[in-house]
Amino acid sequence: MAKPAKAVDVADSYAVRLMQHLVVPTFVIDPRRRVVIWNRACERLTGVAASEVIGTTKHWQAFYETKRPCLADLVALDRPGQLPEFYSEYAARGHNGLGFSAENWCVMPKLGSQLYLAIDAGPIHDEAGNLIAVVETLRDLTDQKRVETALKELATKDGLTGLSNRRSFDQMLMTEWARAQRTQKPMALLFVDVDHFKLFNDRHGHQSGDECLRALAAVVSRHAMRPLDLASRYGGEEFALILPDMDCDAACAVAEEIRCAVMALRIAHGADGASDHVTLSVGVASRVPGDADGGPDRLLGSADQALYAAKRLGRNRVICAERVLAEFAGLAQDGVQGSVPGPGGPTARKSA
């Protein structure tokens, strides 16, 4: 029968002295998760002196404001199942033998600033297979992570307005359409277009036009309030909102709020043939995906037709695709061709 592992004197060993001078931030805990080594590089990274943590289980305080396990703790406890609970990126390199890797934003209370750290933690066993220590090493990837985040944002955001760009819109539309197919819940789409925007640019100049679009984008963005809502710049002076789990009536209410909020800005227009102030036309469509719907093309087409109808009816109004198409069909049955309901018709939401 194997003898119990003897206590390892880590204080004076060559390995400990070597570890203290490593340029890689490193700390070591024993099987009871008490810190036995906290090297100088770790002191510099965290702002926490070795004397504050040696012999304690308070190493978490160097990285987080509220108590939670560090990666070394999960190795010591052999709990790979908890990795997703605590880390945004992670990997278990082998059950009870090779340790874990992870990446995470850490609060770093002593420094007063967050760091994005790449973390590796591995166990050390004696000849009998008993755990005698866990070594955790740290790498500061904050600058790389910020550059990566900035590049991702550039790829998904519209440079002028800060809204999601057309590429992000297309991706989210397909994602939410697939989810609506699974849940059989309605999905709403709003197309928002600035009325007479070319005339605005001709009268006030393109710099004022850009300022106008930024102001309108801020209004549109405020109405994408739920986590899965998406406000985007669809192109030129046209915006689009994806509103999952929303029927046509609720979507029309959102559209009307946007229209009224833009009118409240009272951005001067005044070009010949336009209103005194900048206004919007909005086309609304909502649909529960059917068995024959392979994609969201019919939803896109309906929202686009509703926007076209809003323009034809005199602008500065919200039109719901389902209602206006039903009304056009009724007119066609009555033999009325080449005309649409006037601004006072039931499908039109007249400006205040």
C-alpha positions as CSV (number, residue, x, y, z in Angstrom):
1,M,0.0,0.0,0.0
2,A,1.4,3.4,-1.0
3,K,2.5,5.7,1.8
4,P,0.7,9.0,2.2
5,A,2.3,11.8,0.3
6,K,4.7,13.7,2.5
7,A,4.2,17.5,2.9
8,V,6.2,19.3,0.3
9,D,8.3,22.1,1.6
10,V,7.8,24.6,-1.2
11,A,9.3,27.6,0.6
12,D,13.0,26.8,0.0
13,S,12.9,24.7,-3.1
14,Y,14.7,25.6,-6.3
15,A,11.5,25.3,-8.2
16,V,9.9,27.9,-6.0
17,R,12.8,30.4,-6.4
18,L,12.6,29.9,-10.1
19,M,8.9,30.4,-10.2
20,Q,9.3,33.7,-8.2
21,H,11.4,35.1,-10.9
22,L,9.4,34.0,-13.9
23,V,8.2,36.9,-16.1
24,V,4.9,35.1,-16.5
25,P,2.4,36.0,-13.7
26,T,1.9,32.8,-11.7
27,F,0.4,31.6,-8.5
28,V,0.1,28.2,-6.8
29,I,-2.5,26.8,-4.5
30,D,-2.4,23.7,-2.3
31,P,-5.2,21.0,-2.2
32,R,-7.1,23.1,0.4
33,R,-6.9,26.0,-2.1
34,R,-4.6,28.1,0.0
35,V,-2.1,30.2,-1.9
36,V,1.5,28.9,-1.4
37,I,3.2,30.9,-4.2
38,W,2.3,34.4,-5.6
39,N,5.2,35.5,-7.8
40,R,6.4,39.0,-8.5
41,A,5.0,39.1,-12.0
42,C,1.6,38.3,-10.4
43,E,2.1,41.1,-7.9
44,R,2.7,43.5,-10.8
45,L,-0.2,42.3,-12.9
46,T,-2.8,42.4,-10.0
47,G,-1.4,45.1,-7.7
48,V,-1.8,42.6,-4.9
49,A,1.3,41.8,-2.8
50,A,2.2,38.2,-2.0
51,S,1.9,39.0,1.7
52,E,-1.8,39.7,1.3
53,V,-2.7,36.3,-0.1
54,I,0.0,33.7,0.9
55,G,-1.6,31.2,3.3
56,T,-5.2,32.3,2.5
57,T,-7.9,31.4,0.1
58,K,-8.5,35.1,-0.9
59,H,-6.7,35.0,-4.2
60,W,-10.1,35.6,-5.9
61,Q,-10.0,39.2,-4.5
62,A,-7.2,40.1,-6.9
63,F,-9.4,39.5,-9.8
64,Y,-13.1,40.0,-8.8
65,E,-15.2,42.1,-6.5
66,T,-17.5,39.3,-5.4
67,K,-16.4,35.9,-4.2
68,R,-16.1,33.2,-7.0
69,P,-13.7,30.5,-7.9
70,C,-10.6,31.1,-9.9
71,L,-9.6,28.6,-12.6
72,A,-7.1,27.0,-10.2
73,D,-9.9,26.3,-7.8
74,L,-12.0,24.5,-10.4
75,V,-8.9,22.3,-11.2
76,A,-8.4,21.6,-7.5
77,L,-12.1,20.7,-7.2
78,D,-12.1,18.8,-10.5
79,R,-15.2,20.7,-11.7
80,P,-15.0,21.1,-15.5
81,G,-18.8,21.4,-15.6
82,Q,-18.6,24.8,-13.9
83,L,-16.4,26.4,-16.6
84,P,-19.2,27.8,-18.7
85,E,-20.7,29.4,-15.5
86,F,-17.7,31.5,-14.9
87,Y,-15.8,31.9,-18.1
88,S,-16.7,33.3,-21.6
89,E,-14.1,31.2,-23.3
90,Y,-12.9,27.9,-21.9
91,A,-11.5,24.4,-22.5
92,A,-11.0,21.4,-20.3
93,R,-7.7,19.7,-21.5
94,G,-8.3,16.4,-19.8
95,H,-10.2,14.9,-16.9
96,N,-8.3,15.2,-13.6
97,G,-4.9,15.4,-15.2
98,L,-4.2,18.1,-17.7
99,G,-6.1,21.1,-16.3
100,F,-8.2,23.8,-17.8
101,S,-7.7,26.9,-20.1
102,A,-10.0,29.9,-20.1
103,E,-10.3,33.6,-21.1
104,N,-12.2,36.2,-19.2
105,W,-12.7,39.9,-18.3
106,C,-11.4,40.4,-14.8
107,V,-12.4,43.4,-12.7
108,M,-8.9,43.8,-10.9
109,P,-10.2,45.7,-7.9
110,K,-6.7,46.9,-6.8
111,L,-5.9,48.3,-10.2
112,G,-9.3,50.0,-10.7
113,S,-9.5,48.8,-14.3
114,Q,-10.6,45.7,-16.2
115,L,-8.2,43.3,-17.8
116,Y,-8.9,40.5,-20.3
117,L,-6.8,37.6,-19.1
118,A,-5.9,34.3,-20.8
119,I,-5.6,31.7,-18.0
120,D,-4.1,28.2,-17.8
121,A,-4.3,26.1,-14.7
122,G,-2.9,22.6,-14.2
123,P,-2.6,20.1,-11.4
124,I,0.6,18.7,-9.9
125,H,0.4,15.2,-8.4
126,D,2.8,13.1,-6.4
127,E,4.0,9.7,-7.4
128,A,0.9,8.1,-5.8
129,G,-1.4,10.3,-7.9
130,N,-2.4,12.6,-5.0
131,L,-3.0,16.2,-5.8
132,I,-0.3,18.4,-4.1
133,A,-0.7,21.7,-5.9
134,V,-2.4,23.6,-8.8
135,V,-0.4,26.1,-10.8
136,E,-2.2,29.0,-12.5
137,T,-0.5,31.2,-15.1
138,L,-1.9,34.4,-16.6
139,R,-1.5,36.4,-19.8
140,D,-2.8,39.9,-20.3
141,L,-4.6,40.0,-23.6
142,T,-6.5,43.3,-23.0
143,D,-5.0,45.3,-25.9
144,Q,-5.6,42.4,-28.3
145,K,-9.1,41.9,-27.1
146,R,-10.0,45.6,-27.5
147,V,-8.6,45.7,-31.0
148,E,-10.6,42.5,-31.9
149,T,-13.7,44.1,-30.4
150,A,-13.1,47.3,-32.3
151,L,-12.6,45.4,-35.6
152,K,-15.8,43.4,-35.0
153,E,-17.7,46.6,-34.4
154,L,-16.4,48.2,-37.5
155,A,-17.6,45.2,-39.5
156,T,-21.1,45.3,-38.0
157,K,-21.8,49.0,-37.4
158,D,-22.7,51.8,-39.8
159,G,-20.0,54.4,-39.6
160,L,-22.2,57.4,-39.8
161,T,-25.1,56.5,-37.5
162,G,-23.6,53.9,-35.2
163,L,-26.6,51.6,-35.9
164,S,-26.1,48.0,-37.2
165,N,-25.2,47.9,-40.9
166,R,-26.8,46.1,-43.7
167,R,-24.7,43.0,-43.2
168,S,-25.7,42.7,-39.6
169,F,-29.3,43.3,-40.5
170,D,-29.2,40.4,-43.1
171,Q,-27.6,38.1,-40.6
172,M,-30.1,38.9,-37.8
173,L,-33.0,38.7,-40.1
174,M,-32.2,35.1,-41.0
175,T,-31.4,34.2,-37.4
176,E,-34.7,35.6,-36.1
177,W,-36.7,34.2,-39.0
178,A,-35.4,30.7,-38.2
179,R,-36.3,31.2,-34.5
180,A,-39.8,32.4,-35.5
181,Q,-40.2,29.2,-37.6
182,R,-39.4,27.1,-34.6
183,T,-41.6,29.0,-32.1
184,Q,-44.4,29.9,-34.5
185,K,-44.5,33.4,-33.1
186,P,-44.9,36.5,-35.3
187,M,-41.9,38.6,-36.4
188,A,-42.3,42.2,-37.3
189,L,-40.2,44.3,-39.7
190,L,-40.3,48.1,-40.0
191,F,-38.9,50.0,-43.0
192,V,-38.4,53.7,-42.1
193,D,-37.6,56.2,-44.8
194,V,-36.9,60.0,-44.5
195,D,-39.3,62.0,-46.5
196,H,-37.9,64.1,-49.3
197,F,-34.3,63.6,-48.1
198,K,-32.7,64.5,-51.4
199,L,-34.5,67.8,-51.3
200,F,-33.2,68.3,-47.7
201,N,-29.6,67.7,-48.9
202,D,-30.0,70.1,-51.8
203,R,-31.3,72.8,-49.5
204,H,-29.2,72.4,-46.4
205,G,-26.1,70.6,-47.6
206,H,-24.7,67.1,-47.1
207,Q,-23.1,67.9,-43.7
208,S,-26.6,68.9,-42.4
209,G,-27.9,65.8,-44.0
210,D,-25.5,63.6,-42.1
211,E,-26.4,65.4,-38.8
212,C,-30.1,64.8,-39.6
213,L,-29.5,61.1,-40.2
214,R,-27.6,60.8,-36.9
215,A,-30.5,62.5,-35.0
216,L,-33.1,60.2,-36.6
217,A,-30.9,57.1,-36.0
218,A,-30.9,58.0,-32.3
219,V,-34.7,58.0,-32.3
220,V,-34.9,54.7,-34.2
221,S,-32.4,53.1,-31.9
222,R,-34.3,54.1,-28.7
223,H,-37.2,52.0,-29.9
224,A,-35.2,48.8,-30.3
225,M,-35.5,48.3,-26.5
226,R,-35.6,44.5,-26.1
227,P,-32.5,42.3,-26.2
228,L,-33.3,40.8,-29.6
229,D,-34.6,44.0,-31.3
230,L,-32.3,45.3,-34.0
231,A,-32.1,48.8,-35.4
232,S,-30.1,49.2,-38.5
233,R,-29.3,51.6,-41.3
234,Y,-30.6,49.7,-44.3
235,G,-29.2,52.1,-46.9
236,G,-29.1,55.8,-47.7
237,E,-31.8,57.5,-45.7
238,E,-33.7,54.3,-45.0
239,F,-33.6,52.5,-41.6
240,A,-35.0,49.1,-40.6
241,L,-36.1,47.5,-37.4
242,I,-36.4,43.8,-36.6
243,L,-38.9,43.2,-33.8
244,P,-39.2,39.5,-32.9
245,D,-42.3,38.2,-31.2
246,M,-44.4,41.2,-32.2
247,D,-47.7,41.3,-34.1
248,C,-48.7,44.0,-36.6
249,D,-50.7,46.1,-34.1
250,A,-47.8,46.3,-31.6
251,A,-45.3,47.0,-34.4
252,C,-47.5,49.8,-35.8
253,A,-47.6,51.3,-32.3
254,V,-43.8,51.3,-32.2
255,A,-43.7,52.8,-35.7
256,E,-46.1,55.6,-34.7
257,E,-44.0,56.4,-31.6
258,I,-40.9,56.8,-33.9
259,R,-42.8,59.0,-36.3
260,C,-44.1,61.3,-33.6
261,A,-40.7,61.4,-31.9
262,V,-39.1,62.6,-35.1
263,M,-41.7,65.3,-35.6
264,A,-41.0,66.4,-32.0
265,L,-37.4,67.1,-33.0
266,R,-38.7,69.8,-35.4
267,I,-35.7,69.6,-37.7
268,A,-36.2,72.3,-40.3
269,H,-36.8,71.1,-43.9
270,G,-38.7,73.8,-45.8
271,A,-37.7,72.7,-49.4
272,D,-40.2,73.2,-52.1
273,G,-42.6,70.3,-52.1
274,A,-41.7,69.2,-48.6
275,S,-43.0,69.8,-45.1
276,D,-41.7,72.6,-42.9
277,H,-39.9,69.9,-40.7
278,V,-38.4,66.6,-41.4
279,T,-40.8,63.7,-41.3
280,L,-40.8,59.9,-41.8
281,S,-42.8,57.3,-43.7
282,V,-42.9,53.8,-42.2
283,G,-43.9,50.5,-43.7
284,V,-44.8,47.7,-41.2
285,A,-45.2,44.0,-41.8
286,S,-45.6,41.1,-39.4
287,R,-45.7,37.5,-40.2
288,V,-45.7,34.0,-38.6
289,P,-43.5,31.9,-40.9
290,G,-45.6,29.3,-42.8
291,D,-44.7,25.9,-44.1
292,A,-44.1,27.3,-47.6
293,D,-41.9,30.1,-46.4
294,G,-38.3,29.1,-47.0
295,G,-37.0,32.5,-46.0
296,P,-38.1,36.0,-45.0
297,D,-38.5,37.3,-48.6
298,R,-42.3,37.7,-48.3
299,L,-41.9,39.7,-45.0
300,L,-39.3,42.0,-46.7
301,G,-41.6,42.4,-49.7
302,S,-44.6,43.2,-47.6
303,A,-42.8,45.9,-45.5
304,D,-41.4,47.4,-48.7
305,Q,-44.8,47.5,-50.3
306,A,-46.2,49.2,-47.2
307,L,-43.5,51.8,-47.2
308,Y,-44.3,52.5,-50.9
309,A,-47.9,52.9,-50.1
310,A,-47.1,55.3,-47.3
311,K,-45.1,57.4,-49.8
312,R,-48.0,57.3,-52.3
313,L,-50.5,58.3,-49.7
314,G,-48.7,61.5,-48.9
315,R,-45.8,60.6,-46.6
316,N,-45.5,61.2,-42.9
317,R,-47.5,58.2,-41.9
318,V,-47.4,54.6,-40.8
319,I,-48.9,51.9,-43.1
320,C,-49.4,48.3,-42.1
321,A,-48.9,45.9,-45.0
322,E,-51.7,43.5,-44.1
323,R,-54.3,46.3,-44.0
324,V,-53.3,48.3,-47.0
325,L,-53.0,45.2,-49.2
326,A,-56.4,44.0,-48.1
327,E,-57.8,47.4,-48.9
328,F,-56.2,47.5,-52.4
329,A,-57.7,44.1,-53.0
330,G,-61.1,45.4,-52.1
331,L,-60.7,48.4,-54.4
332,A,-59.7,46.1,-57.3
333,Q,-62.8,43.9,-56.7
334,D,-64.9,47.1,-56.9
335,G,-63.3,47.9,-60.3
336,V,-61.4,50.9,-59.1
337,Q,-58.0,50.8,-60.8
338,G,-55.0,53.1,-60.7
339,S,-56.0,54.7,-57.4
340,V,-55.2,54.2,-53.7
341,P,-57.0,55.2,-50.5
342,G,-56.6,58.9,-49.8
343,P,-54.8,60.3,-46.7
344,G,-58.0,60.1,-44.7
345,G,-58.5,56.4,-45.5
346,P,-58.6,53.8,-42.7
347,T,-55.1,52.4,-43.5
348,A,-53.4,55.8,-43.2
349,R,-52.1,57.2,-39.9
350,K,-52.3,60.9,-40.5
351,S,-49.6,63.2,-39.0
352,A,-50.5,65.1,-35.9
